[in-house]
């Protein structure tokens, strides 16, 4: 027997919490990879106490595992890896843009110019085939490359093309004169 409640209260996407979890993990990984480290301020103080305090603060920052530049990138990688594992376990399909923004090998978030470099290659002879363009992204963390085809429309085969009105076909007129 069906429940007496009638309609669903949370209609829409099934597994909404899973989608929101994957979205949060992606946003957090992208944020942590984009946060810049503050540059150290040059010290112009001449007193010994302020220098001692500054060196003590520098030692505390360097020993803290949460404040170092490596920890933010490793936390970003961890979140991106968790996002990938949650999507695989729950069978949530990630969009190609999200998949291409994360390195498949080391799970680092790929930011153009900072954590990866991109180039367009065309392996055809002298680059004559525009549909053979390939985007190559190289991760700076693991030095691995991934290749993505750039979707330029391929021309149709000659046998599949329609005969257009502008095409001129040669006709043997000598055969027609002999019969007529």
N, C-alpha and C positions, 0 to 999 in steps of 0.2 A: 504494500500500500504506500501511496505517496504521502508526504508530509502535508499537514494542513496549512502550512505557511503560505503556500501559493507561489508567488514570484520570488526570484532571487534578489537579494538585497545588494550584493556586490557584483552586479552584472558587468560584462565587459570582457577583459582579458583574463583567461584562467592563469593562475600562477603569477598574479601581479606582484606579489612580494619578491618572487625570484627575479623578475625583470627589474624591480627597483633596486635589489641588491647588486645585480650586475652593473646597472647604471651607476650606482654609488661607487663601486669599486673602480670603474673606468674613470670617473670624474676625479676621484681621490688620487689615483695613479698619475693622471695627467697633471693635476695640480702640484703634486710633490715633485714631478720631474721638471716643472716649469719654475719652481721657486729658486731664486738666485741666492747665493751665499753673500752675506754682507762683507764688504771689503774692510780690512782692518784699518783703523784710523791711525795716521802718523802721530807719534807722541812728541810733543814739544815741551813737556814738563821737565823741570830741573830738580825737583825735590825727590828725595830718596823714597819717601813714603808713598807717593803716587806711583812711582815706578814699581815699587814692591807690590802694591795693590794690583797694578796692571798685569804684572807677570803672574801673580797668583790667579787672576781671573783668566789669563790665557791658558794656564795649566789646567784649570778647572774645565774650560771649554774643550780643550784637546782631549781630556780624559773622559768627558761625557759621551756616552755612546749615542745619545739622541740628538746631539747638536752638530755632529760632523757632516761634511759634505757627502761622504760615502754612505752614511746611514739613510739620507734622504733618497738617494738613488736605489739603495737596496730595499728600502721600504716601498718605493714605487714599483720595483720589480716584483716584490712579494704580492702587492695588491693586484698587479696585472696578471700574475700567475694564478692567484686566487680567482680572479674574474674568469680566466680561461677554464679553470677546473670546474667552477660552478656552472658555467655555460655547457660544458661537456657532460657533466653528470646529470643535469636537468634537461638536456637536449634543447636548450635555447639556442637558436641560430643567431650568431652575431652578424652584423652587417659587414660587407667587405671593407668599408671605410674604417671600422673599428679594428678589424683583423689586420689591416695593413698598417695601422698606427702602432702596432706592438710587434716587437721582434719575436719571431717564432722560436728562435734558438735560446735567447737569454732573457726573454720577457721584459726587456726594457722598453719604455715608451719612446717611440721614434719622433723626435722633434727636428724638423729640417734645419740644418746648419749647426745644431748643438749636439745632438746624439746620433745623427745620421747624415749621410750625403746622398743626393739623388742625381742620376744622370740618365739621359735617354740614349739608348743604343739602337742601331739598326744593322743587324747582321747580314742583310742582303747585300749583293754586289753594289758597291758605291752608294748604298742607301736609296736605291731606285724604287723600292717597294714601300710605300708609306704605311701599308697595313702591317709591316713587320717591325714597327717601332716597339721597343720594350723599355719600360721604366725600371731602372736598376737602383735599389736602395741598399746602401752599405751601412751596417750598424757599427758605431765606433766602439762599443763595449766588447763585442765578440768578433768583430771584423768579418762577419758573414754577410753574404749578399742574397737578396731576394729579387726575383724578376717578375714583373707584372706586365701583361700585354696591354698596350694602349689601343683602345678600340677604334681604329679608323676603319671605315667601311671598305671591304674588299670589293673589287669590281667583279661583275658577273662573268662567268665563263663565256667564251665565244660561242660555244654550242648552245648555251642557254639564253643568249640575247635574242630579243625580238627583232625582226627585220623591220627597219623603219622606212618611212616614205622617202627619205633623203638618200637612201642607198641606191646606187645605179648598178644595174646588172647588164652585162654585155649580152646582146642578142645577135645571133647569126642571121644577118639580113639576106645573105646569099641563098640560104635555104628557102626563105619565104618568096624570093623573086622567081626561083625555078618552079615552084608550085603554083604561082599566081600569074 
